[in-house]
Amino acid sequence: MTYWNEKVALVTGASRGLGLAIARQLARQGATVILTARDPADLAAAAESLKGLSGAAIPIAADVTSDDDVKRLEKEIESRYGRLDLLVNNVGISSRGKLLETQLADFRRQWELNVMTAIRCVQAFAPLITQRKGHIVNIGSLASKSAARFIGPYATTKFALAGFTQQLRLELADTGVHILLVCPGPIARNDAGARYDDQASDLPAETRQPGAGVRLKAIDPAQLATAILKGCESRQAELVVPWKARVLFAVAQISPEWGDWLQAKFSSRSSRT
């Protein structure tokens, strides 16, 4: 028996990448995991890929930027299962660009996807999770703590998600609900190094790289998923991967100037400065 055996979990943005890796690990450990994303076909394919594992993978298409869709999702989960042990807010988007040239519409879009989706889902599912003294996981970024150059509105929204998570942790401290903020570096993906080509044509070359050129090894999503679930089991408040990034965060709190220097030091542009 594993900790997650027969527990009920919801993972947003679960049709690919880290979301699918978390869903796979949950199903492997005997959980009933509800996968949600906007595209029904992608979602069905993701759920199909999890067949044969110990748990169950249930695809329910929903757009978590929609109040109505989230309410519908909450009612369906309550009707089917009557409980929820884990909510993973994994939906998000990143970009590249100069802040002063970024359209306000782009700020609004990332704010909605990176922050409001988490707030919306937490408010909808908190009653079910509180009944179980369960877990809420918000997927942030190293950019939740330290902002690199030219990553557009991304760091702005991930800082906000970190603030929301801390406040939530404090407010729910007496309920038994566990809150985890995950701050990973670049996660390995097939289009790494090319996905920002259309946005970064007039920016330094390292900007197109994962992490905007921060010199870190890409993280295996399967290994990160395992670490996240272990962090829940031990009721960690934060999970920073790689751990050495905490040095940068600590220094930046003492001195913003030193933090900026270290940010440059560990990026690809350091060889030219």
Secondary structure, 3 states (H helix, E strand, C coil): CCCCCCCEEEEECCCCHHHHHHHHHHHHCCCEEEEECCCHHHHHHHHHCCCCCCCEEEECCCCCCCHHHHHHHHHHHHHHHCCCCEEEECCCCCCCECHHHCCHHHHHHHHHHHHHHHHHHHHHHHHHHHHHCCEEEEECCHHHCCCCCCECCHHHHHHHHHHHHHHHHHHCCCCCCEEEEEEECCECCCCCCCCCCCCCCCCCHHHHCHHHHECCCCECHHHHHHHHHHHHHCCCCEEEECCCHHHHHHHHHHCHHHHHHHHHHCEHHHHHC
